[in-house]
Amino acid sequence: MTPELYILIVVVLTALAFDFTNGFHDTANAMATSIATGALKPRVAVALSAALNLLGAFLSIQVALTVSNKIISIQGPNGEPVPGLMGTPILVIIFAGLVGGILWNLTTWLFGLPSSSSHALFGGLIGAAIAALGLGGVKWDGVITSIIIPAVASPVIAGTVAGIGTWIVFKIVASIPERRRDSGFRWGQVGSASLVSLAHGTNDAQKTMGVITLALIAYGSWTSTSSIPTWVKIACALTIAAGTYVGGWRVIRTLGKGLVEISSPQGMAAETSSAVIILSSSHLGMALSTTHVATGSILGSGVGKHAPVRWGVAGRMAIAWVITLPAAAIVGAVCWFIANALGGALGVTAVLAILIAASAAMFVRSRRNAINPQNVNAKWEGGLTPADEAAGARTPVSTDA
């Protein structure tokens, strides 16, 4: 095995690891409201979402073909890698960017913050590209048009649509008894949540497909810039579905219980709004943040119902959104410097070891206040951990007989 082939294998596996974290980090976008209202049981919800993520990954490749070429200068206008960067240079840039994206995804998951997996990936790639190529390694116009503007506009649009939809729905059903109304809308939620899951697979799985395909082109084992290898489609679809089934319970809890108390009509309005916007962006080849869309829709549904919104939680989420890109970029840059300083396979192996150690540490830390299907719907009392469990953790357990 040559060093370059070894690096390619590490890049592909790391990309699939990012795809897995994308799945469990973003499950909440589709299923948080359905779980919160009781429309679907937690395990049924993530299983349904996983199946539809799997299906959605095969519906389009428009995002996959444009995801990297819009923001970093490692490809020419036709999508082919810049000749001087072919091989190891591009592979190391991609690898460092992926590590930045994974570590930010895991950090925000640990704190239950629904940040953007897309922006984590883009931030990691931008940081690695700047470290390797300087400021000219980034297509700043693409960053503005493909990341910044959608990041600001998408939650506002989603929130407005969901807010108006929620207000209209409650006007229409005002005379229907609450129990009968909620029962009907729970069935509607199953359909709308399914549509969001399908849309998520269509948009987010493609980002990893595009990154792996670029790595294969850089290595020289794939030549087409207008198609994706079948095995890459299958691998990415299965991986994001597996991550979705694991269930990002910490983020699900924040979106489902932390922002606003959601009723079934709200949930259906929010999910429908999210699905329409995400599917439209996928059709146009826009790598939109599904997290921003889903969060905006949930906030809009609360405003539309005139329900109390926990703006403190929303504020913490907004801060996470703002720092996602630079934080992931810093990690991506540091990883590139480490890999480049040590050189070749040794440098990549060192960064891989750091990734594994940091990921394991965060997983162990998460077990101290585990969120799972049993407590994900517990009453929100100011924090991620349910109040009774937090109190139990602080109270010494008596050893008296």
Number of C-alpha atoms within 10 A of each C-alpha: 5 8 12 17 14 14 24 24 15 19 26 22 14 22 28 25 20 27 31 25 26 29 30 27 31 31 32 31 28 29 31 32 30 29 26 24 23 15 24 21 13 22 16 13 24 29 17 21 29 30 21 24 34 28 18 24 26 18 16 16 23 22 25 30 23 20 22 24 23 23 25 24 21 26 20 11 10 9 18 17 22 14 11 9 14 18 20 20 16 24 28 30 31 31 31 32 31 32 32 33 32 27 25 26 28 22 16 20 24 20 14 24 27 30 29 27 28 25 28 31 32 31 31 36 33 34 32 35 29 21 21 19 15 11 15 12 18 22 16 17 12 14 17 13 14 17 23 15 11 20 22 11 14 25 25 19 19 29 28 20 22 31 27 16 23 26 20 15 17 16 11 10 12 11 9 11 9 10 8 9 16 18 14 13 20 21 15 21 28 19 14 25 30 25 23 31 30 27 28 33 30 30 32 30 31 32 25 32 31 26 25 27 24 29 29 21 20 25 20 11 10 15 14 14 16 12 14 19 13 10 10 18 23 14 17 28 31 22 24 32 31 22 24 32 23 19 26 26 26 26 29 33 31 25 29 26 24 24 22 22 20 25 21 23 25 32 33 29 28 35 33 25 28 35 26 15 21 27 21 14 22 24 15 10 18 22 26 26 24 29 28 26 28 33 27 26 32 34 29 30 34 26 21 23 21 12 14 12 18 16 13 12 17 20 11 12 20 16 12 17 19 14 15 25 27 17 19 30 30 21 25 34 26 20 31 31 20 16 23 19 11 14 16 17 20 16 20 25 17 15 21 20 12 14 18 12 11 14 16 12 11 15 15 10 12 15 10 10 15 18 22 16 15 10 14 25 22 17 17 19 12 12 14 23 22 20 15 11 13 13 11 10 12 8 9 8 8 6 5 4 3
